[in-house]
Amino acid sequence: MSQPDLVIVIMAGGAGKRFWPLSTERCPKQFLALFGDRSLLRMCYERIAGLVPPERVLVLTSHSHVGIVARQLPELARENVIGEPVRRDTAAAVSLAAFVCKRRFGNPVIATLTADHLITPADRFTKTLLSAVRAAEKGEALYTLGVKPASPSTAYGYLERGPLAFDDDGIRHYTLNGFREKPDIETARQYVESGRYFWNSGMFVWRTDTIIEQIRTHLPGHAKALEPVGAAWGTGRWKPSLKKTFARLDTISIDYGVMERAPAVMCAEADFSWNDVGGWNALEDILPADDAENASRGTLVTLDSRGNLVYCENPDETVMTIGISDLVIVRAGKRTLVAHRDRVEDIKRLVDDHPDL
């Protein structure tokens, strides 16, 4: 089987506010080694390193994190780490990557991944991704990877699948009937029980010319602003044009800006284990737990405590809990978080209100 003309784009620009106090503006969660000695970004890169050479991997991140990415991914040339001057959500990052790929590589298939996902096993991920790559290379569809839901989660968006289009050696490809925002718990249960919905993984595959055509159609402002920036790649105009242009873009996601409006959107069903590590509650299924469902990193000593999540940045530290339930407790340096698990999403509100923390 011939090697596909493929470029992999890793989006690593998130702020990670829901992982305060461990994740901060200076070092967001994608750069942290939450579960061992490798960061989430490093784990992402190692999953795809055998698919393309380093020169065909681009990382889009905040301009202030270019140095961190370079240290964690020394295989990449510095020019392959693109620093966004300001955050403008995923449509801006995807559009910029598409026009850079057009300039540098012609018309490859682009696999757009996110730096902060946990995925196992890697070989099943690779098989699913390459199946979507081959399909996108041959056709005009935009592809996403839909994950079979393990529970009625309210933390993820959902994809409503349409008819089965074809089966590629066990990887099922579906048309999509629509995207659904993060639901309440009752709606999530209905989605899962129907068997017609996938979790929206936020991973995409498309041919360069296909995504550019859809950006021009549905986000003409992005196309008009960023096509000249991409054309300036490798010249002295690149950095000043990027800085001048990016801040003027509307803040909008690629899901809302393009995927929900495009005429041909397909989904490859992913049956690997996937976790987008969106907040502290996402660690419940990853950290070891005791008989009372207290999940922890570090030494946890409990009395009459149930359903808590305790995380110590230093795994040699000890936390004792007495008579508490359903709390998240995090120790990181001189900062400590104590929150009810039902309110842990409000961390972002507090961090926004206290940006100096």
Phi and psi in degrees as a GROMACS rama.xvg file:
@    title "Ramachandran Plot"
@    xaxis  label "Phi"
@    yaxis  label "Psi"
@TYPE xy
-68.7227  150.362  SER-2
-74.0525  128.793  GLN-3
-69.05  151.223  PRO-4
-78.5192  94.8376  ASP-5
-127.73  138.256  LEU-6
-124.384  137.246  VAL-7
-108.933  126.39  ILE-8
-109.666  123.745  VAL-9
-106.414  120.485  ILE-10
-90.9608  118.39  MET-11
-131.966  40.6923  ALA-12
-105.039  5.1445  GLY-13
-67.1717  155.194  GLY-14
-87.8931  -22.241  ALA-15
63.6786  32.4445  GLY-16
-65.1286  -27.8657  LYS-17
-73.3566  -4.87247  ARG-18
-107.491  19.5448  PHE-19
-63.6659  142.853  TRP-20
-92.5611  -2.70258  PRO-21
-71.6685  -45.2033  LEU-22
-90.4922  131.037  SER-23
-131.067  171.166  THR-24
-58.1001  -35.7479  GLU-25
-72.7237  -30.5963  ARG-26
-145.222  82.6707  CYS-27
-66.0712  171.369  PRO-28
-59.3628  -32.1283  LYS-29
-64.2311  -16.0909  GLN-30
-102.006  3.80106  PHE-31
-97.0438  146.304  LEU-32
-92.3543  81.6042  ALA-33
-70.7684  -28.7493  LEU-34
-125.257  5.11086  PHE-35
177.174  -136.207  GLY-36
-106.472  7.37361  ASP-37
-120.823  139.449  ARG-38
-73.9954  164.895  SER-39
-60.7293  -39.1037  LEU-40
-61.5597  -45.6118  LEU-41
-62.4665  -41.6392  ARG-42
-61.8813  -40.1654  MET-43
-61.8853  -47.1998  CYS-44
-61.8148  -43.175  TYR-45
-65.8221  -26.937  GLU-46
-66.0049  -30.0096  ARG-47
-111.694  -0.127263  ILE-48
-61.4392  -29.4266  ALA-49
-83.3188  -5.16162  GLY-50
-88.4791  -33.1201  LEU-51
-143.614  155.752  VAL-52
-70.9986  160.103  PRO-53
-55.7396  -31.1343  PRO-54
-69.1486  -11.1511  GLU-55
-108.818  25.2239  ARG-56
-118.044  124.414  VAL-57
-114.036  140.571  LEU-58
-120.357  125  VAL-59
-104.218  127.283  LEU-60
-147.878  177.659  THR-61
-68.1389  146.597  SER-62
-57.8917  -29.5725  HIS-63
-77.3649  -8.49347  SER-64
-112.48  8.82331  HIS-65
-58.9531  -40.4354  VAL-66
-64.9679  -39.7232  GLY-67
-63.9209  -44.7892  ILE-68
-60.8558  -43.8219  VAL-69
-60.8907  -38.213  ALA-70
-71.2369  -38.1643  ARG-71
-80.6144  -23.5425  GLN-72
-125.541  69.5684  LEU-73
-65.8584  -14.1596  PRO-74
-67.4249  -24.9072  GLU-75
-85.9452  139.799  LEU-76
-65.6121  147.852  ALA-77
-58.393  -32.0697  ARG-78
-68.7508  -16.4419  GLU-79
-85.5117  -2.95708  ASN-80
-106.082  109.164  VAL-81
-102.028  121.392  ILE-82
-93.394  117.25  GLY-83
-76.7763  129.114  GLU-84
-62.0395  -35.8644  PRO-85
-143.813  162.404  VAL-86
-82.1106  128.581  ARG-87
-134.414  25.7486  ARG-88
69.7383  -176.764  ASP-89
-76.9099  -25.3961  THR-90
-63.1312  -38.5096  ALA-91
-66.7772  -44.105  ALA-92
-64.199  -45.2162  ALA-93
-62.6386  -43.4864  VAL-94
-63.8328  -45.6816  SER-95
-60.7989  -45.7994  LEU-96
-60.6206  -39.5093  ALA-97
-63.9697  -43.8749  ALA-98
-73.1948  -31.0417  PHE-99
-67.2048  -42.6656  VAL-100
-62.7156  -39.898  CYS-101
-58.8155  -43.3872  LYS-102
-68.8456  -42.4981  ARG-103
-88.1963  -35.7357  ARG-104
-122.777  -5.4721  PHE-105
93.2481  -106.984  GLY-106
-135.285  59.8448  ASN-107
-77.6418  166.852  PRO-108
-76.4539  136.596  VAL-109
-110.407  123.306  ILE-110
-100.62  116.458  ALA-111
-102.497  115.392  THR-112
-118.388  167.574  LEU-113
-114.625  140.928  THR-114
-73.0394  -15.9724  ALA-115
-114.826  31.5819  ASP-116
-99.9178  146.384  HIS-117
-102.086  124.99  LEU-118
-136.684  128.977  ILE-119
-146.888  150.526  THR-120
-79.1077  154.225  PRO-121
-64.6722  -34.4247  ALA-122
-68.4309  -33.7679  ASP-123
-71.0944  -37.7934  ARG-124
-59.5735  -46.2245  PHE-125
-60.9173  -43.8534  THR-126
-62.0175  -43.2921  LYS-127
-65.7178  -45.4135  THR-128
-61.6909  -46.3043  LEU-129
-67.2364  -30.9063  LEU-130
-62.7929  -43.9554  SER-131
-66.1136  -37.3808  ALA-132
-61.6563  -47.6497  VAL-133
-61.7244  -40.8335  ARG-134
-67.6012  -42.3577  ALA-135
-66.5999  -33.1958  ALA-136
-65.6006  -34.7361  GLU-137
-85.642  -28.1225  LYS-138
-116.774  -166.771  GLY-139
-111.483  10.8101  GLU-140
-86.4432  152.668  ALA-141
-90.7192  134.106  LEU-142
-111.974  143.848  TYR-143
-128.564  160.09  THR-144
-101.641  122.887  LEU-145
-105.208  130.115  GLY-146
-97.8561  128.747  VAL-147
-61.6872  121.474  LYS-148
-68.4209  134.494  PRO-149
-89.1814  -14.8722  ALA-150
-162.027  164.846  SER-151
-79.2277  70.7541  PRO-152
-75.6096  140.416  SER-153
-96.9188  2.78633  THR-154
-89.2918  -11.6167  ALA-155
-120.243  152.51  TYR-156
-76.6239  165.474  GLY-157
-126.395  155.56  TYR-158
-116.199  127.647  LEU-159
-91.5181  116.252  GLU-160
-81.7434  149.551  ARG-161
-101.631  -149.773  GLY-162
-66.8162  152.942  PRO-163
-66.387  126.518  LEU-164
-88.143  -48.0593  ALA-165
-168.551  167.887  PHE-166
-118.53  123.249  ASP-167
-109.215  88.3221  ASP-168
52.2143  46.4086  ASP-169
95.5834  -11.2639  GLY-170
-95.4123  112.952  ILE-171
-86.9533  135.436  ARG-172
-112.944  130.672  HIS-173
-123.691  150.951  TYR-174
-73.2768  159.573  THR-175
-112.605  136.496  LEU-176
-92.2984  -16.8009  ASN-177
165.074  165.61  GLY-178
-104.777  141.889  PHE-179
-124.589  135.143  ARG-180
-67.8158  169.278  GLU-181
-55.6031  123.118  LYS-182
-92.7606  170.635  PRO-183
-76.4455  172.446  ASP-184
-65.0582  -37.9512  ILE-185
-67.3761  -41.5825  GLU-186
-64.8128  -40.4505  THR-187
-60.0167  -41.1461  ALA-188
-61.5266  -42.5482  ARG-189
-62.75  -41.1747  GLN-190
-58.4895  -50.7143  TYR-191
-66.0536  -42.794  VAL-192
-65.8673  -28.6321  GLU-193
-70.4041  -25.2826  SER-194
73.2266  9.40428  GLY-195
-107.213  6.23883  ARG-196
-125.255  146.996  TYR-197
-116.767  156.4  PHE-198
-69.9219  141.355  TRP-199
-83.4896  107.462  ASN-200
-75.5841  -19.7158  SER-201
75.9085  13.865  GLY-202
-104.957  134.217  MET-203
-131.705  153.151  PHE-204
-139.475  132.089  VAL-205
-162.201  157.21  TRP-206
-76.4171  148.074  ARG-207
-57.913  -47.5541  THR-208
-65.9644  -30.359  ASP-209
-68.4253  -47.5691  THR-210
-69.7996  -34.8524  ILE-211
-64.3248  -41.664  ILE-212
-59.7045  -41.5521  GLU-213
-71.6767  -34.1652  GLN-214
-65.302  -42.5694  ILE-215
-61.9516  -35.7931  ARG-216
-75.5071  -46.7848  THR-217
-101.972  -21.1325  HIS-218
-132.742  63.7692  LEU-219
-60.3122  -29.3705  PRO-220
-65.7567  -40.2671  GLY-221
-63.8384  -43.7338  HIS-222
-64.4499  -45.6057  ALA-223
-62.6135  -37.4991  LYS-224
-77.39  -40.6025  ALA-225
-95.8978  -19.3929  LEU-226
-61.1739  -44.5154  GLU-227
-64.9995  -30.8428  PRO-228
-65.3635  -46.4217  VAL-229
-60.8235  -39.6288  GLY-230
-65.3922  -21.6434  ALA-231
-85.0546  -1.36451  ALA-232
-54.6375  134.898  TRP-233
82.6825  2.60059  GLY-234
-117.105  172.826  THR-235
-69.4186  -12.2078  GLY-236
-83.983  -12.3774  ARG-237
-58.3498  -59.6718  TRP-238
-65.4267  -47.3309  LYS-239
-64.2785  -36.1144  PRO-240
-70.6784  -36.8613  SER-241
-63.3356  -46.8561  LEU-242
-63.3813  -41.4712  LYS-243
-70.0598  -36.4504  LYS-244
-87.9755  -39.5513  THR-245
-62.4547  -39.5806  PHE-246
-65.8914  -20.041  ALA-247
-85.8319  -6.89381  ARG-248
-74.0178  148.14  LEU-249
-68.5068  147.664  ASP-250
-88.9843  110.858  THR-251
-155.625  147.187  ILE-252
-83.2642  156.037  SER-253
-67.9476  -29.6877  ILE-254
-60.3177  -53.2556  ASP-255
-74.1289  -39.614  TYR-256
-72.5757  -34.2161  GLY-257
-128.685  -54.3444  VAL-258
-60.3971  -38.3148  MET-259
-74.8912  -10.6123  GLU-260
-113.237  -16.7432  ARG-261
-68.407  146.67  ALA-262
-76.6549  -25.47  PRO-263
-129.743  98.9939  ALA-264
-124.719  129.335  VAL-265
-121.025  163.602  MET-266
-136.219  129.004  CYS-267
-95.7403  125.656  ALA-268
-74.6554  125.958  GLU-269
-102.745  124.174  ALA-270
-109.993  15.1959  ASP-271
-82.085  165.196  PHE-272
-76.8015  130.16  SER-273
-138.966  135.935  TRP-274
-142.499  124.158  ASN-275
-85.7188  3.66988  ASP-276
47.2628  52.1742  VAL-277
-79.9593  -17.6579  GLY-278
-173.28  179.355  GLY-279
-60.4413  -34.7773  TRP-280
-63.4157  -21.7967  ASN-281
-67.916  -15.1501  ALA-282
-83.8074  -6.43584  LEU-283
-56.3643  -39.2302  GLU-284
-89.9222  1.53849  ASP-285
-109.769  -40.1597  ILE-286
-79.4272  149.893  LEU-287
-64.6766  146.253  PRO-288
-127.863  153.514  ALA-289
-91.5043  -174.006  ASP-290
-66.7018  -19.3371  ASP-291
-97.8675  16.0389  ALA-292
64.0601  30.6778  GLU-293
-90.0024  112.433  ASN-294
-91.903  140.446  ALA-295
-156.084  155.242  SER-296
-124.439  133.22  ARG-297
102.617  -177.546  GLY-298
-90.6052  121.263  THR-299
-115.324  124.465  LEU-300
-116.559  125.37  VAL-301
-128.625  154.725  THR-302
-140.516  120.439  LEU-303
50.4409  47.2354  ASP-304
-126.686  138.457  SER-305
-145.113  141.416  ARG-306
68.6752  25.565  GLY-307
-94.4392  158.897  ASN-308
-122.667  119.453  LEU-309
-123.745  126.262  VAL-310
-130.828  125.798  TYR-311
-111.342  125.291  CYS-312
-56.5521  -43.5013  GLU-313
-91.0826  110.029  ASN-314
-67.2397  -7.29243  PRO-315
-85.8296  -4.84541  ASP-316
-80.0865  160.558  GLU-317
-122.23  137.084  THR-318
-124.377  135.54  VAL-319
-113.514  136.438  MET-320
-127.289  141.946  THR-321
-134.26  120.874  ILE-322
64.215  32.7174  GLY-323
-123.649  155.728  ILE-324
-142.5  147.761  SER-325
58.7342  39.4399  ASP-326
-110.784  156.063  LEU-327
-110.507  124.87  VAL-328
-126.765  122.741  ILE-329
-130.906  132.175  VAL-330
-115.893  124.727  ARG-331
-145.068  108.816  ALA-332
59.1316  -124.991  GLY-333
-95.7042  10.9504  LYS-334
-113.266  141.949  ARG-335
-134.933  138.953  THR-336
-116.435  132.422  LEU-337
-131.142  118.776  VAL-338
-147.2  149.046  ALA-339
-71.7246  143.464  HIS-340
-62.6084  -26.9371  ARG-341
-75.1243  -14.3833  ASP-342
-115  7.96982  ARG-343
-66.8819  -23.2719  VAL-344
-66.0085  -19.1314  GLU-345
-75.9816  -2.95879  ASP-346
-54.21  -41.5679  ILE-347
-58.2493  -39.4483  LYS-348
-60.4957  -46.1643  ARG-349
-65.923  -41.2367  LEU-350
-64.2169  -39.4141  VAL-351
-64.2726  -35.3109  ASP-352
-77.022  -20.9551  ASP-353
-132.195  68.8635  HIS-354
-65.7634  -13.138  PRO-355
-82.0308  -7.71281  ASP-356
